[in-house]
Amino acid sequence: MSQSLIQNLRRETELAQAFATVLGEERSLIKAGDYQALAGLLERKVELAGLLGALTRAREAQMGALGIRTGAGGQLFGRQIDPSVEAAWRTLVFAARTASDANALNAAVVDAHLEFTEEAILALRQRGDNTTLYGRDGRAQTGPQGVSLATG
């Protein structure tokens, strides 16, 4: 059973690494302003997330059957944990943290773009004239309308 768990951990690690790679591509596209290409990446992210979810459930069931549980900081607990399982687990935890860090960085990039856009819109609205802006529906709107994203 532990060999099956090791294979699952390795596959989950590969998927986490692939997810981190997609997040890196996403960050590059956001920085470049290539929002059309982001749609294709979204499909890949959803697919990878689904596969990761299925493997996670399978791994958790396998670990439970072996009497292995995880604690704070991703530490493994249980009687007689195979050293190969522990090594594969550490590799998975590292890959998951890498993907998590990439996701946090993407969120910071998106937040920076959003803040810049909000400031630009505010500056246009504060000019005092009835500058025409486009609303969410793509139609021209005159003057301040809508809900500010910055106010939550």
C-alpha positions in Angstrom: 0.0 0.0 0.0 2.8 2.4 0.7 4.2 2.0 -2.8 0.8 3.1 -4.1 0.9 6.1 -1.8 4.4 7.0 -3.0 3.2 6.9 -6.6 0.2 9.1 -5.7 2.5 11.6 -3.9 4.8 11.8 -6.9 1.9 12.4 -9.3 0.5 15.0 -7.0 3.9 16.7 -6.8 4.1 16.7 -10.6 0.6 18.4 -10.8 1.5 21.0 -8.1 4.7 21.8 -10.1 2.6 22.1 -13.3 0.2 24.4 -11.5 3.1 26.6 -10.3 4.3 26.8 -13.9 0.9 27.8 -15.2 0.8 30.5 -12.4 4.1 31.8 -13.7 2.8 32.0 -17.2 -0.3 33.7 -15.9 1.8 36.3 -14.1 3.8 37.0 -17.3 0.5 37.4 -19.3 -0.9 39.8 -16.6 2.2 41.9 -16.6 2.2 42.0 -20.4 -1.5 42.9 -20.5 -2.4 39.9 -22.7 -5.8 39.2 -21.2 -7.0 37.2 -24.2 -4.4 34.5 -23.5 -5.4 34.3 -19.9 -8.7 32.5 -20.9 -6.7 29.5 -22.1 -4.7 29.4 -18.9 -7.8 29.5 -16.9 -9.0 26.3 -18.5 -5.6 24.7 -17.7 -5.8 25.9 -14.1 -9.3 24.5 -13.6 -8.2 21.2 -15.1 -5.1 21.0 -12.9 -7.1 22.0 -9.8 -9.6 19.2 -10.5 -6.9 16.6 -10.9 -5.1 17.8 -7.8 -8.4 17.6 -5.8 -9.0 14.0 -6.9 -5.4 13.0 -6.1 -5.6 14.8 -2.7 -8.7 12.8 -1.8 -7.1 9.5 -2.8 -3.9 10.4 -0.9 -5.8 11.3 2.2 -7.7 8.0 2.1 -4.4 6.0 1.5 -2.7 7.8 4.4 -5.7 7.2 6.7 -5.6 3.5 5.8 -1.9 3.4 6.7 -2.5 5.3 10.0 -0.6 8.3 8.8 -1.8 11.8 9.5 -0.4 15.3 9.0 0.2 17.9 11.6 1.1 21.6 11.7 3.8 22.6 9.2 3.1 19.6 7.1 4.7 17.0 9.4 3.8 13.4 9.2 2.7 11.4 12.2 2.0 7.7 12.7 3.6 4.4 13.5 6.3 3.2 11.2 6.3 5.7 8.4 8.2 4.4 5.4 11.2 6.7 4.7 10.3 6.8 1.0 6.8 8.0 1.9 8.3 10.7 4.1 10.7 11.8 1.3 7.9 11.9 -1.3 5.7 13.9 1.2 8.5 16.5 1.8 8.8 16.9 -2.0 5.0 17.4 -2.3 4.9 19.9 0.5 7.7 21.9 -1.1 5.9 21.9 -4.5 2.6 22.9 -2.9 4.4 25.8 -1.1 6.0 26.9 -4.4 2.6 27.0 -6.0 1.0 28.8 -3.1 3.8 31.5 -3.2 3.3 31.9 -7.0 -0.5 32.3 -6.4 0.2 35.0 -3.7 2.6 36.8 -6.1 -0.1 36.8 -8.8 -2.6 38.2 -6.4 -0.2 41.0 -5.6 0.3 41.8 -9.3 -3.4 41.8 -9.8 -3.9 44.1 -6.8 -1.3 46.5 -8.1 -3.0 46.6 -11.5 -6.3 47.2 -9.9 -5.0 50.0 -7.7 -3.4 51.7 -10.7 -6.6 51.4 -12.7 -8.7 52.7 -9.8 -6.4 55.7 -9.3 -6.5 56.4 -13.1 -10.3 56.3 -13.1 -10.5 58.5 -10.0 -8.1 61.0 -11.7 -10.3 61.1 -14.8 -13.4 61.6 -12.7 -11.9 64.4 -10.6 -11.0 66.5 -13.7 -14.3 68.3 -13.2 -15.7 67.7 -16.6 -18.1 65.0 -17.7 -15.4 62.7 -19.1 -17.0 59.6 -20.8 -15.9 56.3 -19.3 -17.0 52.8 -20.2 -19.0 50.7 -17.8 -18.9 47.0 -17.2 -21.2 46.4 -20.1 -18.8 48.2 -22.5 -21.2 51.1 -23.0 -20.2 54.7 -22.5 -21.2 56.2 -19.2 -20.8 59.9 -18.3 -19.6 60.9 -14.9 -19.2 58.8 -11.7 -21.3 55.7 -11.7 -21.1 52.2 -10.5 -19.4 50.8 -7.4 -15.8 51.4 -6.5 -13.8 48.2 -6.3 -11.6 49.9 -3.8 -14.4 50.3 -1.2 -14.9 46.6 -1.0 
